Amino acid sequence: MQKSKGYRSSFRKYMGRYWQLYAMMLVPFCFLLVFKYGPMLGNILAFRRFKPLTGPYGVSWAEPPLRYFKQFLGQKQFWTAFRNTLIISIENLAVNFPIPVIFAILLNEVRSVHVRRFIQTVSYMPRFISTVVVISILSELLSPSTGLLNRLLSTVFGIPRIYYLNEPVYFRLLYILTDMWQFTGWTAIVYLAAITAISTELFEAARIDGASRFQQIIYITIPSIMPTIMTMLILSVGNLLVLGYEKVLLMQTPTNMAVSDIIDTYVYRLSLGATSPQYSLAAAIGLFNGLIGLILVSGANFLAKKITGSSIY
């Protein structure tokens, strides 16, 4: 009994000291509750027949229970979208995951504080530009009539003008390059924070032993930030099938549809973009996508823990 009273007393003292921090957590907690966990209740539509104006959870259970899963698994369009999503995601991860790490390490090696701050500011500013504006800039640069790239190539090298956004062969490359430009500097902030947390005594000892700057990077910097790298990798693998339909939808044309149609745009066409929306089918695809993401996160976390000893849980 005395132990319980002592615990309550220490808890009250702790909350009295740090209540402001917990109060600040209320806003993100409510955001997660309303916009992340709340919509999960809608997954029940994957197993129920839905009609508009009849309630948010459908009118009756589907017969058979896995009707909508069998329906989309038997559609050629779904597997095309699934393949495109997987290819774009893997290529994007292979290119744009290591680049922020390399950029952060190189930026940390810049000795001039003013130059480093300038480069960092310029690099992360594109993160605050909306996707619509980014694609608008891309469209202007690549325009076959007034685009800077086409003018340069046709004037200097005599290359015929091409509408790059309309060509399927350039779609994935343009998606990856725009992601690189928009998110490299922003993502590098995480790695820069991890680098600054490394003890300076390690670098001083390495310099005394005659280690070059490259050797310091290989044997001190990279191993020290490896837990951060693995955490970011696990989160990236978990989002492998979540590309975000806004950017793809803005870049999508009837000509490049064969390579640009992904799961998110496919679900969009089935629900919001259709004259006769199939909400239950879209919900089934979304649930399937979420389950695949859960498996990928768990698998990446297990492998990371086995190989490096670093993991999320």
GISULMO-V31273 format. One record per run of one state. SS is the DSSP state (H for helix, E for strand, L for the rest). FROM is the first residue (numbers start at 1). TO is the last residue. If there is no record, write none. Layout:
SS,FROM,TO + SS,FROM,TO
//
This chain:
L,1,1 + H,2,47 + E,48,49 + L,50,59 + E,60,61 + L,62,66 + H,67,73 + L,74,75 + H,76,108 + L,109,112 + H,113,128 + L,129,130 + H,131,141 + L,142,147 + H,148,157 + L,158,163 + H,164,166 + L,167,167 + H,168,196 + L,197,199 + H,200,208 + L,209,212 + H,213,238 + L,239,244 + H,245,251 + L,252,256 + H,257,260 + L,261,262 + H,263,270 + L,271,278 + H,279,307 + L,308,313
//
